[in-house]
Amino acid sequence: MDGTVIRSAALASLLIAAPMVAEAHQLVVFASVDCEAVTVEAKFSNGNPVQQADVRVLDGQNALLVTLPIETDGTVTVPLDSVDHSEGLLIEVDTGSHDNYWIVTPDDIARNCQS
Amino acid sequence: MKVFLRPLLGVWLLVLSATIAGAEDRPRIVAVNYPLQYFAERLLDDTAEVLMPVPADVDPSFWRPSIADISMIQSADLILLNGAGFATWVDRVSLPRSKLTNTAKAFEDQFIVTESITHSHGDGGEHSHEGLASYTWLDPLLASMQAEAVADAIISRGLADAQSVNARLATLQADLAALDQQARASLAGLQGVAMIATHPRYQYLAQRYNLSIISLEWEAGVTPNEAQIADLRALVADSGARVLIWEAAPPAEAREVASGLGLQNVVFSPLAHGPEENDFVGLFSRSLALMSDVSLR
C-alpha cells in the first residue's frame, strides 16, 4: 500500500467520525515509505499541520532509535539507512499535549520498495 | 526393538508434518474483538484459524499492538473490523483493503454519538471530543447484521463453502434473535427505571430496549475511591437511579458501597473479550437473566 493509499485510508477513516468531532484537537499521524525513507505526516483533525512536535522512531523491540523535530509543514523524513528497520519501525509523534503513533512493518517497507 | 522403532518414528514424523501442513493451509481470520471472533468461529466451524490477538487484560478498544502483531494481522486472509471507531489501532497501521471487512457498514446510520471526557490543555479552554459508541454487538439485532457481514466476507473471499456458511449463519442468527426476544422480555420491567453503569458500554442495548442508563468512567473490577463514591452518591440523588451495572464482578467492598446507596448491583459483561466460561450467546443470555431478576425485586 503506497503513501497515497495510506494517507487516503487514514483520512477516510477519520472522515467517518469527522462530522461528529466537536473540537479540532485530535492528532492524526500517518507514514508512507519507499526504498529510501519513511515520511511522517502529522495533522490536527481540522487539517492544520502540526508545527511543533517530537517524532520518535523506535525499532521492533521498542528501543528508541532517533528523535527528530517535526518540520513546520507537519512532516519529517527518516532515511531508512539511518535506522535499523529490519523489524519494522514504530513512529510516535508527541506535541506535548497530544500524541499518536503509526506502525511500519517490514512488509510495508518491502512492498513499497518493490513498487 | 530398534527394528520397530525406526518405522514408528517415520510414521509419527509423517503424521506430524501432515498436521502442521494442514494447519498452515487453513485460512486465518483476525477479529478486533471477541464477538466478531465468535461469529467467525460459528460460521467456519474449525475450518479456519480465527484469532483475536488482544491480551486478556487489555481493552480491545484501545489496544496498542506491536510491530510483530501488525505483521501477523497483515498476513491474515480476512480482517474483521467492528466499525464505529472500535479498535483505535486500525487507523494507525497499513492494512490491505482487500482483506478488510467493516462489519457495521450496513447500519452506520444507527451509530450513537457520545460525549467523551472534558479536558483542557495549553491551546485553549475546556472542551470535549465527541465520538461514537462502539459496543454495537450488545444490540442483538445489530449483532445479527454484523454476523451476516462476516458471512458475506467469508463467502466472497472463497474462504469456506457458501452453503455451509449460510446454514451456520441461519443457526447463529436464530440464536441472536432468541437473545433479542429474551431481552425484550427481561428488560421490559426496567424501562423507566434510572440505572447507572460503571463504564459507557451499554448505549446500543439501551437504545434498542428503551433503557435509561447513565455512565460513569470507572475501571472494571476496581473499588471506587472516595471522590468516585461522592460522585455516585450525587448522581443517585440527582437521577433516582436504582440499579448499578458493573462490567465485571466488583470487589465485595464496592458492592457494599453501591448497596449502601440503595443501588441493586448487577454484572453485565460487555463481551469485548471472550469469557473464561460460557460463550457469547450463553453469557449474554445470563446477563439478561440477571437484569430480569433485578427488575422483579
Interface residues (C-beta under 8 A of the other chain):
Chain A: M1 V5 I6 A9 A10 S13 L14 I16 A17 M20 V21 A22 E23 H25 Q26 V28 V29 G60 N62 E87 G88 L89 L90 G96 S97 H98 N100 Y101 W102 I103 V104 T105 P106 D107 D108
Chain B: R64 P65 S66 I67 A68 I70 S71 Q74 S75 G85 V90 D91 R92 V93 S94 L95 P96 R97 E108 V113 H121 G122 D123 G124 H127 S128 H129 E130 G131 L132
